[in-house]
Amino acid sequence: MSWLERASHLIDRLSIRNALVLALVVAIAIPAVFMWRFLSDEKFRHEFISSVEVIDMKVPCIVARTRLPGDQYRYLIGSIYEIRGRMEYGIVVRSPGLLSDNEVVQACASVHEEVAKAHARK
């Protein structure tokens, strides 16, 4: 008897009550596993605690301020250099912390230099 036949036979023997108990166990287990991962896995928790906000810094780049756990902030500064179909390809730099307005302008200029290099390689 194959494992598929055994599983089919086992399902046939389940009563409604047993099926409801199994469904209840699954309904409780999924949130429990999520909470266990959230409390024990730092990378998993980081995904739910961080946030991103696109801000207008009056520069010709996309500037996003990211908030990390512990109220740490940093910038993502980027520019799109090619669009193929529905995909946009870009170059992005990430700062180690908050930047002054002048540093954002300099980072945007360096991103545009990299975009120019990428276009030259084509």
N, C-alpha and C positions, 0 to 999 in steps of 0.2 A: 504494500500500500504506500503510495507516494505521500509526501508531506502535504500536498494540495488536497488530496482525498481525506487525509487525517484532519486537516483544518476544516474542511467542509463538513465532515462528520461531527466535529466538536461544535461548530456553529449550529448545526441542526439540533443538537442536544441541549442548547442553552434555553433556559426559560426566559420569559419576559422580565421577571424579577432579576435574574442574573445579568441580563443585558443592560438593565437600568443601573445596576450596581457598577458594572464595568464603565458605563458612560459617565457616571458620577465620579469614579476614580480618575478617569481621563480629564474630566472638567476641573478637578482639583489639582491634578498633577501638572498641567500645563502652566498655570500661574505660579505654582510652587517652584518649578524648574526655572522660570524666568526670574523670580525673586532670588533664588539661590545664585544664579549667574550674575545678577546685578550686584549682589552683596559680595561675591567672591572673586569676580573677574574684573580687574581694573580697566582693561581695554573695552569690554562690553559696557561697563558703567559710563565710561568717557563718552561713548556715542550718544547717550541720553542726557548728559549734563551740559555738553557744549552747545553753542549756538553761533549763528552767523548773521550779520546785518550788512547789507550793501549800503555804503554811504557815499554822498556826493562831496568829493574833496576838490572839485573844480580842476581836475586834471583829465587828460584824454585817455584814461585807463579805467578799468573796473577796479574799484577799491572796496574790499570787504573787511569788516572788523570782526574777528572771531573771539568769542568768550570761552575760555577754558575753565575747567574746574578750579575753584579757589580764587575766582575773580581775576584771573590772568587774561590779558588781552594781547592780541597781535593782529597784524594786517596781512591780507592777501592782496597783492597788486598784480593785475594781469591785463592782457590784451589778446584779442582773437586775431590770428593771422591767416586763417583759411577756413572756408566753409565748403564741405563736400557733402552733397545731399542734405540730410538733416543733421549732420554732425558738424560741430564747431570745434576747431583745433586752436588752442591758445597756449600762451607762455605765461606762467604765473611765478611770482617770487613770494616768499613768505618771510615776514620779519620775525625776529626772535622776541620782540615785545612791541610796545606802542612806539610810534614814530612821530616826530614833529612834522608840521606841514611841509617844511623844506625837504626833509628826508623822504616824504611821500613823493614829492615832485622828482627828486633824484632817482628814486626807485622806478617811477613811471618812465623816466627817460631811459634807464637801463633796459627796461622791458621792451621799449620801442626799438632800441638798438638790437636786441636779440630777435625781434620780429623781422627787422631789416636783414639780419644775417640769415634767418630761416628762408626768407624770400629769395635771397641771393643763391642759396644752395639748390633751389629748384631748377 
